[in-house]
Amino acid sequence: MESPYRLHYAPDNASLVIRLALEEMGLPYDTTLVDRPGKAQDSAAYRALNPNGLIPVLETPQGPIFETAAILLWLADTHGQLVPAPDSAERAPFLKWLFFASNTLHADLRILFYAGKYIDAAQTETLRAGIRPRLRQHLQILEAEAAQAPTWLSPQQPSVLSYYLACMMRWMALYPAGTDRSWYQLADTPYLQKVLMQLELRPATRAAIRAEGLGVTPFTSPTYANPPEGSAT
């Protein structure tokens, strides 16, 4: 690796969150496209990096790291950016919401997106119909927190959490393709909407747009990725 970090990514996958964090922190990194249609994530080489066969993986001087929230927290603490300091009074509230985003919101999103992995194919729409109210509730809980404008979830100051939420809200508007997505309306969460609008203006987001073909408003009015670096969606 020429750079200290190598991001194994696929366009508009969870690796997008890591790309945004790396860009926001101004860290040099290399990328390796994971050929999802070709099942490269199931190859022996990739499973050696992440035995779960999931994207992303970030190779670091301390070895490969997987799990989106783990990568974000490690990067942020290693470089002292985009998180409250460990001795800050804001650290505990930030951590609980970061893990809520990872363990609850993102986990439920995976059920929505990949319902066929959890239930018989004939029941996937029933499962999706059941998970959508939970997702709306999660968003309203986060909206109430954003209304208080903590530094790590405010329009004025980006954090690894705000980028993580922005990506998940992007995906809610787009996926799964061909299914009902009317349940998600950005206007229902005006405080979070302000956060997303400000993130769209940042150089980190503009860099990710160029790299992964995300369109000019990737969070507030998203379009499907048109990835210039390969077709891995």
Beta strands, then each sheet from edge to edge (+ up, - down):
strand 1: 6-9
strand 2: 30-33
strand 3: 57-60
strand 4: 63-66
sheet 1: 2+ 1+ 3- 4+
end
